[in-house]
Amino acid sequence: MRDSQKAPATSSVRAIALYLPQFHPVPENDEWWGPGFTEWTNVAKARPLFRGHVQPHIPRDLGFYDLRLAEVREEQADLAQRAGIEAFCYWHYWFGNGRRILERPFSEVLTSGSPGISFCLGWANETWTGIWHGATDRILAAQTYPGDEDDRRHFEAIVPAFRDDRYLKVDGRPVFYVYKPAQLPDAAKFVDDWQAMAVRAGLPGLYLVAGLGSEYRRFAEDGFDGGFFTRLPYVRPKGRQLKTRFRRKVLHHPLVRPFAAEPLVPEMPAPPDARLFPCVIPNWDNTPRSGRNGVVLTGSTPERFRTHVRRAKEVLETYPPGERLLWLKSWNEWAEGNYLEPDLEYGNARLDVLRDELVGR
């Protein structure tokens, strides 16, 4: 067992990996999908759906782990820190009226004081449906916004994390990521209210980061400190629209796109009073979840990942040192084929790329 309390590799870039706190049984998943269900259930049963399709993707160093085990969380932290990753951004679920899911791994990280890797929280404010499992119209857990009192309860539930010495901060302000600000009843009011609650709690405020997309780009006007896109890095082959449409509609073929060899440039410039951060996606294949309705990015090699990391570093070099936040999607979204953890296909290669590019050999 490695010791994750060793001094981590350091970098001028502050790399943050989005982290799924799943991979352990919970009553909700037992009810929805059967006893003992975790994402490993879908990962292990995945099969190739076309010629050249690599499935299943099998974890190497960590195996089919259970996040209730502290030893697993220590191993993850050690792998990440050796690669120059500063923090995990744990997905945090608050559906309103105090309803939470998958909180156990992070709660144990917080109360135990281990592992020592830095962390922040990302509020996954989205209704859970059965869309990824072939039940499009099935509502599993509705995201609600009951009002000011619920906001206060939400803030009070996570302020102990903000006060933890390991919590990722920018100029002393805890970083908090909101996945879908467009779905908030009033994003600007959310920012004002949460900043006020942070100050009343004795914090110097929060460093609020917004998830961006076609439905939401006004993060600077609403008061967020920064934002980033999580757009899949693919290129659209020319002259193949009809063939692709036929495969999808008639043959029920997953949507296949080649992984972009060069990074995609966001379609909007960074506003002067907020930061537009790069987000690097190493791979993607969510057919383990959604089968032939999935999306597959082919050719997502470690070396193509390297070009994206290098471009992200170039962007961040223009930012003040404390705000050079590189968002990595994701650390362990195995059922999306979107992960950095070692697998049987490439081993440790993607983490080696990060280490080389962020901290040197």
VODO-229611 format. One record per atom (N, C-alpha, C): residue in three letters; x, y, z. Coordinates in steps of 0.2 Angstrom, whole numbers, plus 5000, padded with zeros to 4 digits. Example, Ala and Ser with C-alpha at 12.3 -4.5 7.8 and 13.67 -1.06 7.14 Angstrom:
<pts>
ALA506649725039ALA506249785039ALA506649845039SER506449895035SER506849955036SER506450005039
</pts>
This chain:
<pts>
MET500449945000MET500050005000MET500450065000ARG500350114995ARG500750174995ARG500550225000ASP500950275002ASP500750315007ASP500550385004SER499950405004SER499750465000SER499850525004GLN500150515010GLN500350575014GLN501050605012LYS501350565007LYS502050595005LYS501950655001ALA502450695001ALA502350764998ALA502150754991PRO501650784988PRO501350774981PRO501850814977ALA501850784970ALA502150824965ALA501850894964THR502250944963THR501951014963THR501951034955SER501551084954SER501451114947SER501251184948SER501451224943SER501151294943SER500451294941VAL500151234938VAL499451224936VAL499151194941ARG498551214943ARG498151184949ARG497651134946ALA497851074945ALA497451024941ALA496850994946ILE496250994944ILE495650974948ILE495350914944ALA495250854947ALA494950804943ALA494250794946LEU493750794942LEU493050784944LEU492950704946TYR492650694952TYR492650634955TYR491950604957LEU491850544955LEU491150514956LEU491150474962PRO490850494967PRO490850464974PRO490350404974GLN490350364969GLN489850304968GLN490250244970PHE490150184966PHE490550124967PHE490450094974HIS489850104977HIS489650074983HIS488950064983PRO488650014986PRO487950004986PRO487550054990VAL486950084988VAL486550124992VAL485850104991PRO485450114995PRO484750094995PRO484350114989GLU484550174986GLU484150204980GLU484350154974ASN484950144973ASN485150104968ASN484950034968ASP484850004974ASP484649944975ASP483849934973GLU483549994975GLU482849994973GLU482750004965TRP483150044962TRP483050064955TRP483350004951TRP483849974952TRP484249934947TRP484349864950GLY484249854956GLY484349784959GLY484849784965PRO484849734969PRO485249734975PRO486049734973GLY486349774976GLY487149784975GLY487349814969PHE486849854965PHE487049884959PHE487549944961THR488049944957THR488550004956THR488650014949GLU489050064947GLU489250074941GLU489650024938TRP489949984942TRP490349924940TRP489949874936THR489249874938THR488849824935THR488749834928ASN488749904926ASN488649914919ASN489349914915VAL489849934919VAL490549924916VAL490749854914ALA490649804919ALA490849734918ALA490449704912LYS489749724911LYS489349684906LYS489449724899ALA489749774898ALA489849814892ALA490149764887ARG489949774880ARG490149734875ARG490249774869PRO490749754864PRO490849794858PRO490249794854LEU490049854851LEU489449864847LEU489649874840PHE490249884838PHE490449884831PHE491149864830ARG491349854824ARG492049834823ARG492549884825GLY493049864829GLY493549904832GLY493349934839HIS492749924841HIS492549954847HIS492849914853VAL493149954857VAL493549924863VAL493049924869GLN492749864871GLN492349864877GLN492449784879PRO492449774886PRO492349824891PRO493049854893HIS493049914896HIS493649944899HIS493749914906ILE494249884908ILE494349854914ILE494949894918PRO494749904925PRO495249944929PRO495849894930ARG496449924931ARG497049884932ARG497249894939ASP497549944941ASP497949944948ASP497449944954LEU496849974953LEU496349974958LEU495849924958GLY495749894952GLY495249834952GLY494549864952PHE494049824953PHE493349844954PHE493249864961TYR493449924963TYR493449944970TYR492849964973ASP492849964980ASP492249984984ASP492450054988LEU492150104986LEU492350174989LEU492150174997ARG491850125000ARG491750125007ARG492450105010LEU492950085007LEU493550065009LEU494050125009ALA494350145015ALA494750195016ALA495450185012GLU495650125011GLU496250105008GLU496150115000VAL495650114998VAL495550124990VAL495550204989ARG495250244994ARG495350314993ARG496050334994GLU496450304998GLU497150324999GLU497550304993GLU497350254990GLU497750234983GLU497550284978GLN496950304977GLN496750354972GLN497050414973ALA497150434979ALA497450504981ALA498150494979ASP498550444980ASP499250434979ASP499350434971LEU498950404968LEU499050404960LEU498950474958ALA498450504960ALA498250574958ALA498850624959GLN499050624965GLN499550664968GLN500250654964ARG500450594963ARG501050574959ARG500950604952ALA500350614949ALA500250634942ALA500250714942GLY500250744948GLY500250824948GLY499550844949ILE499050804951ILE498350824952ILE498350854959GLU498150914960GLU498050954966GLU497450934970ALA496950924967ALA496250914971ALA495750864967PHE495350834971PHE494750804968PHE494150844969CYS493750854964CYS493150884965CYS492550834965TYR492350824972TYR491850774973TYR491150794971TRP490850754967TRP490150774965TRP489750764971HIS489350824972HIS488950824978HIS488150834976TYR487750794979TYR487050794977TYR486650814983TRP486250864981TRP485750894986TRP485150914982PHE484650874982PHE484050874978PHE483550924981GLY483650954987GLY483150994990GLY482850964996ASN482651005001ASN482350975007ASN482750925010GLY483450935010GLY483850895013GLY484050825010ARG483750815004ARG483850745001ARG484550744998ARG484950695000ARG485650684998ARG485750604995ILE486150594991ILE486350524988ILE487050524987LEU487350464989LEU488050454987LEU488550494992GLU488350514998GLU488750565002GLU489250525006ARG489150455007ARG489650425011ARG490350435010PRO490650415004PRO491350425003PRO491650495005PHE491350545003PHE491550615005PHE491450625012SER490950605015SER490850615022SER491450585026GLU491650525024GLU492150485028GLU492850515026VAL492950545020VAL493550585019VAL493550645024LEU493050675025LEU492950735029LEU493150725036THR492750675039THR492750655046THR493450625048SER493750585043SER494350545045SER494950585044GLY494950645040GLY495550685039GLY495950655034SER495750595031SER496150565026SER495750545020PRO496050545014PRO496750555012PRO496950635012GLY497550645012GLY497750715012GLY497750755006ILE497550725001ILE497450764995ILE496950824996SER497050874992SER496550934993SER495850914989PHE495350944991PHE494650934988PHE494250994987CYS493750994983CYS493251044983CYS492551004981LEU492051034981LEU491351004980LEU491051034973GLY490750994970GLY490351014964GLY489650994964TRP489251044965TRP488551024966TRP488251004959ALA488050944959ALA487750914953ALA486950924953ASN486750984952ASN486051004952ASN485650984946GLU485550924946GLU485150894940GLU484750834942THR484150834939THR483650784940THR483950714938TRP483950664942TRP484150594940TRP483550564936THR483650534930THR483150494927THR483450434925GLY483050394921GLY483350324919GLY483650334912ILE483750394909ILE483950394902ILE484550354900TRP485050354905TRP485650314903TRP485550234904HIS484950214906HIS484850144907HIS484250124903GLY484050164898GLY483550144893GLY482850164896ALA482750204901ALA482150214904ALA482050294904THR482050324898THR482050394897THR481550434901ASP480950414902ASP480450444905ASP480350434913ARG480850394916ARG480750374923ARG481150424927ILE480850464931ILE481150504936ILE481350474942LEU481950474944LEU482250434950LEU482350484956ALA482550544955ALA482650594960ALA482650664957ALA482050694958ALA481950764955ALA482350814959GLN482750854955GLN483050914958GLN482550964959THR482550994965THR482051044967THR482451104970TYR482151164971TYR482351224974TYR481851254978PRO481751224984PRO481251244988PRO481251324991GLY481851354991GLY481851424993GLY482451434998ASP482351495001ASP482951525005ASP483051475011GLU482551455014GLU482751405020GLU483151345018ASP482951315012ASP483251255010ASP484051275008ASP484051335005ASP484751365003ASP485151365009ARG484851395015ARG485251395021ARG485451325024ARG484951285023ARG485151215026ARG485651185021HIS485651195015HIS486151165010HIS486851195012PHE486851255013PHE487551295015PHE487751265021GLU487351265026GLU487551235033GLU487851165033ALA487551125028ALA487751055028ALA488451045025ILE488651095021ILE489351085018ILE489851135021VAL489651185025VAL490151235028VAL490751195032PRO490651145035PRO491151105038PRO491751085033ALA491551065027ALA492051055022ALA492451115020PHE492051175019PHE492351235017PHE492951255022ARG492851235029ARG493251255034ARG493851205035ASP493851145031ASP494351105032ASP495051125028ASP495551115032ASP496251135029ASP496351115022ARG496151055020ARG496251025014ARG495851055008TYR495351095010TYR494851115005TYR495251165000LEU495151154994LEU495451194988LEU495151264989LYS495651314989LYS495451384990LYS495851424984VAL495551484983VAL495851534979VAL495851594983ASP496451624984ASP496451684989ASP496051674995GLY496051614998GLY495751605004GLY495051585003ARG494751584997ARG494051574996ARG493951504994PRO493551464997PRO493351394995PRO493051394988VAL493351344984VAL493051334977VAL492451294977PHE491851314974PHE491251284974PHE491051284967TYR490951224964TYR490751224957TYR489951204956VAL489551244952VAL488851224951VAL488851204944TYR488551144943TYR488551104937TYR488151134932LYS487451154934LYS487051184929LYS486651244932PRO487051304932PRO486751364934PRO486151384931ALA486051364924ALA485451384920ALA484851354924GLN484851304928GLN484251274931GLN484151304937LEU484551344940LEU484451384946LEU483851434945PRO483351444950PRO482851494949PRO483051564947ASP483651584950ASP483951644949ASP484651644951ALA485151634945ALA485851614947ALA486151674950ALA485951734948ALA486251794952ALA486151804959LYS485451784961LYS485251784968LYS485651724972PHE485751674968PHE486151614971PHE486851644973VAL487151674969VAL487851694970VAL487851744976ASP487351794976ASP487351844981ASP487151814988ASP486751764988ASP486551734994ASP487051694997TRP487351654993TRP487951604995TRP488551644997GLN488651704994GLN489251744996GLN489151775003ALA488451795004ALA488351825010ALA488351775016MET488051715015MET488151665020MET488851645021ALA489251645016ALA489951625018ALA490251685022VAL490151745021VAL490451795025VAL490151795032ARG489551785033ARG489251775039ARG489551715043ALA489751665040ALA490051605043ALA490751615044GLY491051675043GLY491751695045GLY492251675039LEU491951655033LEU492451645027LEU492551715023PRO493051715020PRO493151775015PRO492751775009GLY492251735009GLY491851725003GLY491951655000LEU491651644994LEU491751584990LEU492051604983TYR492351554980TYR492651564973TYR492151514969LEU491651544966LEU491151504963LEU491251494955VAL491251434953VAL491351414947VAL490751384943ALA490551404937ALA489951384934ALA490051344928GLY489651294928GLY489651244922GLY489351284916LEU489651284910LEU489451324905LEU489251274899GLY488751304895GLY488551264889GLY488151314885SER487751284880SER487351324875SER486851364879GLU486551334884GLU486051364888GLU486251414893TYR486851414895TYR487151464900TYR487851484899ARG487851554898ARG488551584897ARG488651644901ARG488151674904ARG488151734907ARG488451734914PHE488951694915PHE489251674922PHE489551744925ALA489851784921ALA490151844923ALA489651894926GLU489151904922GLU488551944924GLU488251924930ASP488151854931ASP487851834937ASP488251834943GLY488951844942GLY489351854948GLY489851794949PHE489751744945PHE490251684946PHE490951714945ASP491451684948ASP492151704947ASP492451674941GLY492151614939GLY492451584933GLY491951524931GLY492151494925GLY491751444922GLY492051404917PHE491851344916PHE492151304910PHE491651264907PHE491751244900PHE491351204896PHE491651134897THR491151084896THR491351014896THR491150984890ARG491351014884ARG491150994878ARG491550934876LEU491250884873LEU491650824871LEU492150844865PRO492750824865PRO493250844860PRO493250804854TYR492750804850TYR492750764844TYR492750814838VAL492850784832VAL492850814826VAL492250784822ARG491850824818ARG491350794814ARG491550774807PRO491550714805PRO491850694799PRO491350724793LYS491750754788LYS491350784783LYS491050734778GLY490450754776GLY490150704771GLY489850644773ARG489750634780ARG489550574782ARG488950574786GLN488550634786GLN487950644790GLN487450594788LEU487350574782LEU486750534780LEU486950464782LYS487550444781LYS487850374784LYS487750364791THR487950414795THR487850414802THR487150414804ARG486650454801ARG485950454802ARG485650384801PHE485850354795PHE485650284794PHE485850234799ARG486450234801ARG486750194806ARG486350204813ARG486150264815ARG485850274821ARG485150254821LYS484750274816LYS484050264815LYS483850194813VAL484250164809VAL484050104806VAL484450044809LEU485050054810LEU485449994813LEU485550004820HIS485250064823HIS485350074830HIS486050074833HIS486450104829HIS487250104830HIS487350164835PRO487850154839PRO487950214843PRO488350274839LEU488250334841LEU488550384838LEU489350384839VAL489750374833VAL490450374834VAL490750434831ARG491250464835ARG491550524832ARG492350514834PRO492750534830PRO493450534831PRO493650584836PHE494050564841PHE494350604846PHE494750664843ALA494650724845ALA495050774841ALA495750774843ALA496150774838ALA496950774839ALA497150844842GLU496850894840GLU496950964843GLU496450984847PRO496551024852PRO496051044857PRO495551094854LEU494951094856LEU494451134853LEU494451204857VAL494351254854VAL494451324857VAL493751344859PRO493551364865PRO492951384867PRO492651444862GLU492051444861GLU491751484857GLU491551554859MET491851574865MET491751634868MET492351654872PRO492551724871PRO493151744875PRO493051754882ALA493551744886ALA493451754893ALA493351824895PRO492751844899PRO492651914900PRO493151934905PRO493252004905PRO493852034909PRO493752024916ASP493152014919ASP493052014926ASP492951944929ALA493051894925ALA492951824927ALA493451774922ARG493551714925ARG494051674921ARG493651614918LEU493851604911LEU493651554907LEU494151494908PHE494051444911PHE494551394913PHE494451334907PRO495051304906PRO495051244901PRO494851184905CYS494451144901CYS494251074904CYS494551024899VAL494950974902VAL495150924897VAL494850864898ILE494650834893ILE494250764893ILE494750714890PRO494950664894PRO495450614891PRO495150564887ASN494450544887ASN494150494884ASN493450494885TRP493050454881TRP492350454881TRP492050394878ASP491650354881ASP491250304878ASP490650284883ASN490050304883ASN489550294888ASN489150234886THR489350194881THR488850134879THR488850084885PRO489250084890PRO489050044896PRO488450064899ARG488250124899ARG487650144902ARG487050144897SER487150174891SER486650184887SER486650144881GLY487050094880GLY487050044875GLY487150084868ARG486650064863ARG486750084856ARG486450164856ASN486250184861ASN486050254861ASN486650304864GLY487250274865GLY487750304868GLY488150344862VAL488750374865VAL489150414861VAL489850384862VAL490250364857VAL490950344857VAL491450384854LEU491950404857LEU492450444854LEU493050394853THR493250384847THR493750334845THR494450374845GLY494950334846GLY495650364845GLY495850404851SER495550404857SER495650444862SER496350414866THR496850424862THR497550394865THR497850444870PRO498250424874PRO498650464879PRO499050524875GLU499250504869GLU499650564866GLU499150614863ARG498550604861ARG498150654859ARG497850694866PHE497850654871PHE497650684878PHE498250734879ARG498850724878ARG499450764879ARG499350834876THR499150834869THR499050894866THR498550944869HIS498050914872HIS497550954875HIS497750984882VAL498150944885VAL498450964892VAL498951024890ARG499351014885ARG499851074883ARG499451134882ARG498951124878ARG498551184876ARG498251224882ALA497951184886ALA497651204893ALA498251244897LYS498851214897LYS499351254901LYS499551324898GLU499551324891GLU499651384888GLU499151444890VAL498451414890VAL497951464892VAL498051484899LEU498251444903LEU498251454911LEU498851504912GLU499351494908GLU499951534910GLU499851614910THR499251634907THR499051704906THR498651724913TYR498551674917TYR498151694923TYR498551704929PRO498351734934PRO498751744940PRO498851674943PRO499351654946PRO499551594949PRO499051554953GLY498651584957GLY498151554961GLY497551534957GLU497451564951GLU496851554947GLU496951504941ARG497551474941ARG497751434935ARG497351364936LEU496751364936LEU496351304938LEU496251264931LEU496551204931LEU496451154925LEU495951104927TRP495351094924TRP494851054926TRP494850984922LEU494950934925LEU494950864922LEU494350824922LYS494050814917LYS493350774917LYS493550704914SER493650654918SER493550644925SER494050594928TRP494050594934TRP494450544937TRP494250474937ASN493550464937ASN493350394938ASN492650374935GLU492450414930GLU491750394927GLU491850334922TRP491950284925TRP492050224921TRP491450204916ALA490850214919ALA490250194914ALA490150244909GLU490550304909GLU490550344903GLU491150334899GLY491650284901GLY492250284897GLY492650344898ASN492550374904ASN492850444905ASN493250444911TYR493850424911TYR494250414917TYR495050424916LEU495350434922LEU496050444922LEU496450384925GLU496050344929GLU496350294933GLU496650234928PRO497150204930PRO497450154926PRO496950094923ASP496950074917ASP496550024914ASP497049974911LEU496749914908LEU497149864905LEU497349884898GLU497049934895GLU497249954888GLU497849994888TYR497850044892TYR498450094892TYR498750094899GLY498650054903GLY498950064910GLY498950124913ASN499550154915ASN499550214918ASN499750274914ALA499650264907ALA499950314902ALA499650384903ARG498950384904ARG498650454905ARG498950494911LEU498950454916LEU499250484922LEU500050504921ASP500350464917ASP501050484915ASP501050544911VAL500650554907VAL500550614903VAL500450674907LEU500050664912LEU499950724916LEU500550744920ARG500850684923ARG501450704927ARG502050734922ASP502150714916ASP502650734912ASP502450814910GLU501850824909GLU501650894907GLU501550944912LEU501350914918LEU501250964924LEU501850974928VAL502250924930VAL502750924934VAL503450904932GLY503450874926GLY504050854923GLY504250784925ARG504650744923ARG504850684925ARG505250674931
</pts>
